Amino acid sequence: MIRWSPTAPARPACPHRRIARLLTRLLPPGAQLGASTMRPWASANFVGARHLFPLTLPAGTALTDLSAQLAAFDWRLAGHIVADVAVEPQPGGLQVEILSVED
């Protein structure tokens, strides 16, 4: 993890808004995103964020199709890489979790 220093360059901008816009374009008609959240994330080698999006799908939408589409999508984020995408059932709908790490 990079320690703060007055001489170190600023960290790249977080891609949360860009991820939300791209996700909105990928959703099937009638799907609705709720208020999203972001949590900082770090491992021994990487720094990034977990982006959480509550999602309501219209009846008859196949969850496996959506999961496959999100996993296969080429997420283009300046200075960041999407490391993982997960769609999990939640009470009242679904949650899309996207893990981004700094490139």
N, C-alpha and C positions, 0 to 999 in steps of 0.2 A: 504494500500500500504506500502511496506517495504521501509524504508528510507535507504539511503546509509550510511554505517559505515565502518571504516577501520577494525573493529573487526568482522563484520558480515560475514558469509560464502558467497561465490560468488553465483550468481543466476544460476540455471541450464541452460544448453545450449539450445538455441532456436531450435525447431525441424523443421524449415522451409525446409531444404534440404531433410530431411527424408520424410516429407509430399509430397514434389514434386516427389520424387522417387516412393512412393507408389501410388500416383495419376496417374503417367505415366503408371504404370502396370495395373491399373484398366480401362483405357480408351479403347474404341473400336479401332480396326485397322483403320488406316487412320486419327485418331484424332490428332491434333497438339496443344501443349501448347505453349503459347507465353511467353514473359519475365514476371516472377512473381515478386510480391512485397509483403512486409510484413509491417504491421503497429502495433505498440504497442497498447495494449488494456487493460483497467482496469475497474473494477466496485468497489463497496464498499467492496466486499468480495473476489474478484478474480483478478489475474494478468495473462495476457497472450498476445496473438497476433492474428491479423486478417491476414490470408494468402490469397492473391488474385492471381488467375491464369486465364489469358485470354485463351480461348479455341475455337478452330475451329473444328467442327464435320463434317464428311463426309455426303453427302446427304442421306437421308433415315434413319438416326439414330434417334431413339426415345428418346426425352429429358426426358420423365417420367421414362423410364427404367434406364437411367444414374443417374438421381436424386435418385431413389430408391436404386440402387446399391451402390452409394457413402454413403448414409445415413445408410445402413445396414452393411457396411464394418467395421471390427474390427481394428481400427487404433491403432496400438501398438507403443506408443511413450514413451521412458524412461523419467519419471518425468513430463509428460504432459498428458492431456486428451483432446480429440476432443469433444467440447461441442456442435458444430453446423456445419452443412454443407448445403450450399445453392448453387443452380445453377440458374443464372439469365440471361435472354437475354440482350445482349449489341449490339450496332451498329457493324456490321461485325462479329458477333459470339456470344459467351457466356462468362460468367465469373463464375468461381467456387470460392466461398468464404468459407474458413474453419477457424473456431474460435477454437484456442487451449488455454487451461488454465493450469497453473502450478498445479501439483498434490500435 
